[in-house]
Amino acid sequence: MTNPTGTIAVGVEEEFHIVDAGTRHLVSRSGDLLDRLPKDRFTQELLRSAVEANSRPFPTLEELARDLTGLRRTMIAAADDLGLGIAAAGTVPLGDVDRMKVSPDPRYEQMLDDYQVLTREQLISGTQVHAEIEDPDLAVMVAHRVGPWLSPLLALSGSSPYWMGEDTGYASYRTLVWRRWPTSGGG
C-alpha cells in the first residue's frame, strides 16, 4: 500500500419538512419556498412538503458548520416570510398523506404512478454526509476506520418516533417507511 496523501472534504445534504407556522401541519409548499432560495444550494424533494439544502464540500468541520448554519438561516428567513416553519426530523408528526403532492419532475411522477401509496407516504427526511477523497488508498483506510462506528452512529441518528401524531415505539420509524421501497435492500 502506498502512503496516502491528499485531503478529505466533507459535504452535507439535509432534508427538511415544510410546515404551516400556525397549525404545525405539513404543507405542500416547496415551490413557494424554493422560489425565494438560491437555486444552486436548495432543491426539491420527492414530495412538495420537503426541501433539501446542500452544503459545499469543506476540508474542515468549522467551515462546514458555518456553511450549514448559513443555509439553515437562509431557509428559515425565507420560510418566515411565507408563514412557514422548517422541521428537521426523520418523520413529520402531523400531516395528511392524502393532501401531499409529488414535486413536478418526470421521475417523481413515474414513481407515483408505479408505487402510489408508497410514494405518497414518503413523509420522511434525512441527512447524507459525503466524503470527497481523491486518493483511493486513503478512501479505503477511511472506510475501514469508520466501519466499526456505523452502528453507534445509526443509533444516534434516530429522530423519528412519531407517525401521523402517534408514538410508534420506534426511535427510527423513518427506517421502516424507507425499507418498503424495492430498491432499499430492506424489503
C-alpha positions, 0 to 999 in steps of 0.5 A: 500500500502506498502512503496516502496523501491528499485531503478529505472534504466533507459535504452535507445534504439535509432534508427538511419538512415544510410546515404551516407556522400556525397549525404545525401541519405539513404543507405542500409548499416547496415551490413557494419556498424554493422560489425565494432560495438560491437555486444552486444550494436548495432543491426539491424533494420527492414530495412538495412538503420537503426541501433539501439544502446542500452544503459545499464540500469543506476540508474542515468541520468549522467551515462546514458548520458555518456553511450549514448554519448559513443555509439553515438561516437562509431557509428559515428567513425565507420560510418566515416570510411565507408563514412557514416553519422548517422541521428537521426530523426523520418523520413529520408528526402531523400531516395528511398523506392524502393532501401531499403532492409529488414535486413536478419532475418526470421521475417523481411522477413515474414513481407515483404512478408505479408505487402510489401509496408508497410514494405518497407516504414518503413523509420522511427526511434525512441527512447524507454526509459525503466524503470527497477523497481523491486518493483511493488508498486513503478512501479505503483506510477511511472506510475501514476506520469508520466501519466499526462506528456505523452502528453507534452512529445509526443509533444516534441518528434516530429522530423519528418516533412519531407517525401521523401524531402517534408514538410508534415505539420506534426511535427510527420509524423513518427506517421502516417507511424507507425499507418498503421501497424495492430498491432499499435492500430492506424489503 
